Amino acid sequence: MNPAIKPLKLKQQSVIPGFGITMGFSLTYLVLLVLIPVSMVFLNSANIGFAKFWEIASSERVLASLKISFGTSFLAALVNVIFGLLIAWVLVRYTFPGKKIMDGLIDLPFALPTAVAGISLTTLYAQNGWLGKLFAPLGIKISYTPLGITIALIFISFPFVVRTVQPVLQSIDTEVEEAAACLGATRLQAFCKVIVPELLPAMITGFALAFARALGEYGSVVFISGNMPMKTEITPLLIRTRLEQYDYAGGTAVAAIMLVLSFIMLLLINAFQWWAGSRHKE
C-alpha cells in the first residue's frame, strides 16, 4: 500500500449532540427547575432575620411536626426495604399464575392519585372500617395516629424499592448460589454472603428514594393523619397552614428547615451507599 495514500476515516455519527450542547441543556434544565426554586425558599426565609428564624425553627410545634415526618418516613422506608426485597425476589425467582398481574400492581401507587389513596386508607383503617374494626377490640387505633401515617407512606413509596432491586436481582445468576451450595454453604449463608452484597447498593438506593418520596408526601397523609397539632401534624401540612394564614415568611422558614434536614439525610444515605459500593468492589 502506498504510504502517501491515507486511509479514509469514516466520521462516527452520534444521535445525541455533543458534550457542549447536552451539558448546556442539562445545566439550564437543572437551574430553572431545581436551583432557582430551591434558592427562593432560602431567600424568602432570610428576610425575617436569624432571630425570628431560630424562634420558628425551635418552636415546639415545628419540632413535633419534623419528628413525625422524619420518623414515619424513615420507618416506612425501612419496612419497604424488607418487604420490597421479598416481593422482588418472588417476581424474579418464581413463575406462578397471575405473575404479570402482580407485577403490574406494583406500579399502582404511581398512577393512583394520592388523595384517593388517603381516603381509601382512612376508610379502611378507621375504627369502623374493614380492617380497623379488627384491631379496635385490641385497643389499637390506626387512623388518625402516627401508625396510620406510616401505613400511608408505606403504600405510596414501596414501588421504589421493588423497581430498584428487581433488575439487580435479575442480573444475579442462580449458578452463583449453586456454587456456594457446592462449597458447603447453607441457603442462609449463600443469601447473606452472596446475594445481599450484590443487592446492598440497590437496596440503599431504594431506601433513599422511598424515604425522599415519603418525606414530601401530603395528599395521602392529610386524610389519615387527622392533622392534630403536636400529635399527627406533618411538616408539609404545617407549611400549608402557615401559608393559608398569610404567614409566608414563617412557611418558607419551615420549608427551609425541612429542606436542609432532608439534604443532610440524603447526603448521609449517599455516603453510606458509596461506602457500601466501594467495599463490595474490594
Contacts in CASP RR format, 6 or more apart in sequence:
PFRMAT RR
TARGET T0000
AUTHOR 0000-0000-0000
METHOD contacts of the structure
MODEL  1
MNPAIKPLKLKQQSVIPGFGITMGFSLTYLVLLVLIPVSMVFLNSANIGF
AKFWEIASSERVLASLKISFGTSFLAALVNVIFGLLIAWVLVRYTFPGKK
IMDGLIDLPFALPTAVAGISLTTLYAQNGWLGKLFAPLGIKISYTPLGIT
IALIFISFPFVVRTVQPVLQSIDTEVEEAAACLGATRLQAFCKVIVPELL
PAMITGFALAFARALGEYGSVVFISGNMPMKTEITPLLIRTRLEQYDYAG
GTAVAAIMLVLSFIMLLLINAFQWWAGSRHKE
16 22 0 8 1.000
38 259 0 8 1.000
41 252 0 8 1.000
41 255 0 8 1.000
41 256 0 8 1.000
41 259 0 8 1.000
42 256 0 8 1.000
42 259 0 8 1.000
44 248 0 8 1.000
44 249 0 8 1.000
44 252 0 8 1.000
45 53 0 8 1.000
45 249 0 8 1.000
45 250 0 8 1.000
45 251 0 8 1.000
45 252 0 8 1.000
45 253 0 8 1.000
45 255 0 8 1.000
45 256 0 8 1.000
46 53 0 8 1.000
47 249 0 8 1.000
48 56 0 8 1.000
48 249 0 8 1.000
48 250 0 8 1.000
48 253 0 8 1.000
52 249 0 8 1.000
52 253 0 8 1.000
53 253 0 8 1.000
53 256 0 8 1.000
56 62 0 8 1.000
56 250 0 8 1.000
56 253 0 8 1.000
56 254 0 8 1.000
56 257 0 8 1.000
57 253 0 8 1.000
57 254 0 8 1.000
57 257 0 8 1.000
60 230 0 8 1.000
61 229 0 8 1.000
61 230 0 8 1.000
61 233 0 8 1.000
61 238 0 8 1.000
62 235 0 8 1.000
62 238 0 8 1.000
62 254 0 8 1.000
62 257 0 8 1.000
64 229 0 8 1.000
64 230 0 8 1.000
64 231 0 8 1.000
64 233 0 8 1.000
65 233 0 8 1.000
65 234 0 8 1.000
65 235 0 8 1.000
65 237 0 8 1.000
65 238 0 8 1.000
65 254 0 8 1.000
66 235 0 8 1.000
66 257 0 8 1.000
66 258 0 8 1.000
66 261 0 8 1.000
68 146 0 8 1.000
68 149 0 8 1.000
68 232 0 8 1.000
68 233 0 8 1.000
68 234 0 8 1.000
68 235 0 8 1.000
69 215 0 8 1.000
69 216 0 8 1.000
69 234 0 8 1.000
69 235 0 8 1.000
69 236 0 8 1.000
69 258 0 8 1.000
70 215 0 8 1.000
70 261 0 8 1.000
70 265 0 8 1.000
72 146 0 8 1.000
72 149 0 8 1.000
72 150 0 8 1.000
72 153 0 8 1.000
72 214 0 8 1.000
72 234 0 8 1.000
73 153 0 8 1.000
73 211 0 8 1.000
73 214 0 8 1.000
73 215 0 8 1.000
73 216 0 8 1.000
73 217 0 8 1.000
74 211 0 8 1.000
75 150 0 8 1.000
76 150 0 8 1.000
76 153 0 8 1.000
76 154 0 8 1.000
76 157 0 8 1.000
76 210 0 8 1.000
76 211 0 8 1.000
76 214 0 8 1.000
77 157 0 8 1.000
77 161 0 8 1.000
77 206 0 8 1.000
77 207 0 8 1.000
77 208 0 8 1.000
77 210 0 8 1.000
77 211 0 8 1.000
77 214 0 8 1.000
78 207 0 8 1.000
79 150 0 8 1.000
79 154 0 8 1.000
80 154 0 8 1.000
80 157 0 8 1.000
80 158 0 8 1.000
80 160 0 8 1.000
80 161 0 8 1.000
80 206 0 8 1.000
80 207 0 8 1.000
80 210 0 8 1.000
81 161 0 8 1.000
81 203 0 8 1.000
81 206 0 8 1.000
81 207 0 8 1.000
81 210 0 8 1.000
83 158 0 8 1.000
84 158 0 8 1.000
84 161 0 8 1.000
84 162 0 8 1.000
84 165 0 8 1.000
85 161 0 8 1.000
85 165 0 8 1.000
85 199 0 8 1.000
85 203 0 8 1.000
87 106 0 8 1.000
87 158 0 8 1.000
87 162 0 8 1.000
88 161 0 8 1.000
88 162 0 8 1.000
88 165 0 8 1.000
88 166 0 8 1.000
88 169 0 8 1.000
89 169 0 8 1.000
91 99 0 8 1.000
91 102 0 8 1.000
91 103 0 8 1.000
91 106 0 8 1.000
91 162 0 8 1.000
91 166 0 8 1.000
92 166 0 8 1.000
92 169 0 8 1.000
92 170 0 8 1.000
93 169 0 8 1.000
93 174 0 8 1.000
106 158 0 8 1.000
106 159 0 8 1.000
106 162 0 8 1.000
106 163 0 8 1.000
107 159 0 8 1.000
107 163 0 8 1.000
109 117 0 8 1.000
109 155 0 8 1.000
109 156 0 8 1.000
109 157 0 8 1.000
109 158 0 8 1.000
109 159 0 8 1.000
110 159 0 8 1.000
114 156 0 8 1.000
114 217 0 8 1.000
114 218 0 8 1.000
114 219 0 8 1.000
114 220 0 8 1.000
115 219 0 8 1.000
115 220 0 8 1.000
115 223 0 8 1.000
117 152 0 8 1.000
117 155 0 8 1.000
117 156 0 8 1.000
117 219 0 8 1.000
117 220 0 8 1.000
118 152 0 8 1.000
118 219 0 8 1.000
118 220 0 8 1.000
118 221 0 8 1.000
118 222 0 8 1.000
118 223 0 8 1.000
118 224 0 8 1.000
119 223 0 8 1.000
121 143 0 8 1.000
121 148 0 8 1.000
121 151 0 8 1.000
121 152 0 8 1.000
121 155 0 8 1.000
121 220 0 8 1.000
121 223 0 8 1.000
121 224 0 8 1.000
122 143 0 8 1.000
122 223 0 8 1.000
122 224 0 8 1.000
123 129 0 8 1.000
124 130 0 8 1.000
124 131 0 8 1.000
124 132 0 8 1.000
125 131 0 8 1.000
125 132 0 8 1.000
125 142 0 8 1.000
125 143 0 8 1.000
125 148 0 8 1.000
125 151 0 8 1.000
125 224 0 8 1.000
126 132 0 8 1.000
126 142 0 8 1.000
126 143 0 8 1.000
127 133 0 8 1.000
127 136 0 8 1.000
127 141 0 8 1.000
127 143 0 8 1.000
131 142 0 8 1.000
132 142 0 8 1.000
132 143 0 8 1.000
135 141 0 8 1.000
135 142 0 8 1.000
140 147 0 8 1.000
141 147 0 8 1.000
142 148 0 8 1.000
142 151 0 8 1.000
143 224 0 8 1.000
143 226 0 8 1.000
144 224 0 8 1.000
144 225 0 8 1.000
144 226 0 8 1.000
144 228 0 8 1.000
144 232 0 8 1.000
145 232 0 8 1.000
146 232 0 8 1.000
148 224 0 8 1.000
148 225 0 8 1.000
149 221 0 8 1.000
149 224 0 8 1.000
149 225 0 8 1.000
149 232 0 8 1.000
149 234 0 8 1.000
151 224 0 8 1.000
152 217 0 8 1.000
152 220 0 8 1.000
152 221 0 8 1.000
152 224 0 8 1.000
152 225 0 8 1.000
153 214 0 8 1.000
153 217 0 8 1.000
153 220 0 8 1.000
153 221 0 8 1.000
155 220 0 8 1.000
156 213 0 8 1.000
156 214 0 8 1.000
156 217 0 8 1.000
156 220 0 8 1.000
157 209 0 8 1.000
157 210 0 8 1.000
157 211 0 8 1.000
157 213 0 8 1.000
157 214 0 8 1.000
157 217 0 8 1.000
158 210 0 8 1.000
160 206 0 8 1.000
160 209 0 8 1.000
160 210 0 8 1.000
160 213 0 8 1.000
161 203 0 8 1.000
161 206 0 8 1.000
161 207 0 8 1.000
161 209 0 8 1.000
161 210 0 8 1.000
164 202 0 8 1.000
164 203 0 8 1.000
164 205 0 8 1.000
164 206 0 8 1.000
164 209 0 8 1.000
165 199 0 8 1.000
165 202 0 8 1.000
165 203 0 8 1.000
165 206 0 8 1.000
168 198 0 8 1.000
168 199 0 8 1.000
168 201 0 8 1.000
168 202 0 8 1.000
169 199 0 8 1.000
172 195 0 8 1.000
172 198 0 8 1.000
172 199 0 8 1.000
176 194 0 8 1.000
177 190 0 8 1.000
177 194 0 8 1.000
177 195 0 8 1.000
180 189 0 8 1.000
180 190 0 8 1.000
180 193 0 8 1.000
180 194 0 8 1.000
181 187 0 8 1.000
181 190 0 8 1.000
185 193 0 8 1.000
185 194 0 8 1.000
197 280 0 8 1.000
198 280 0 8 1.000
200 276 0 8 1.000
200 277 0 8 1.000
200 280 0 8 1.000
201 273 0 8 1.000
201 276 0 8 1.000
201 277 0 8 1.000
201 280 0 8 1.000
204 269 0 8 1.000
204 272 0 8 1.000
204 273 0 8 1.000
204 276 0 8 1.000
205 273 0 8 1.000
207 269 0 8 1.000
208 266 0 8 1.000
208 269 0 8 1.000
208 270 0 8 1.000
208 273 0 8 1.000
211 265 0 8 1.000
211 266 0 8 1.000
211 269 0 8 1.000
212 262 0 8 1.000
212 266 0 8 1.000
215 258 0 8 1.000
215 262 0 8 1.000
216 236 0 8 1.000
217 236 0 8 1.000
218 234 0 8 1.000
218 236 0 8 1.000
218 237 0 8 1.000
218 240 0 8 1.000
221 234 0 8 1.000
221 236 0 8 1.000
221 237 0 8 1.000
222 234 0 8 1.000
222 237 0 8 1.000
225 232 0 8 1.000
225 233 0 8 1.000
225 234 0 8 1.000
225 237 0 8 1.000
226 232 0 8 1.000
227 233 0 8 1.000
227 237 0 8 1.000
235 254 0 8 1.000
235 258 0 8 1.000
238 251 0 8 1.000
238 254 0 8 1.000
239 251 0 8 1.000
239 254 0 8 1.000
239 255 0 8 1.000
239 258 0 8 1.000
242 248 0 8 1.000
242 250 0 8 1.000
242 251 0 8 1.000
242 254 0 8 1.000
243 251 0 8 1.000
END
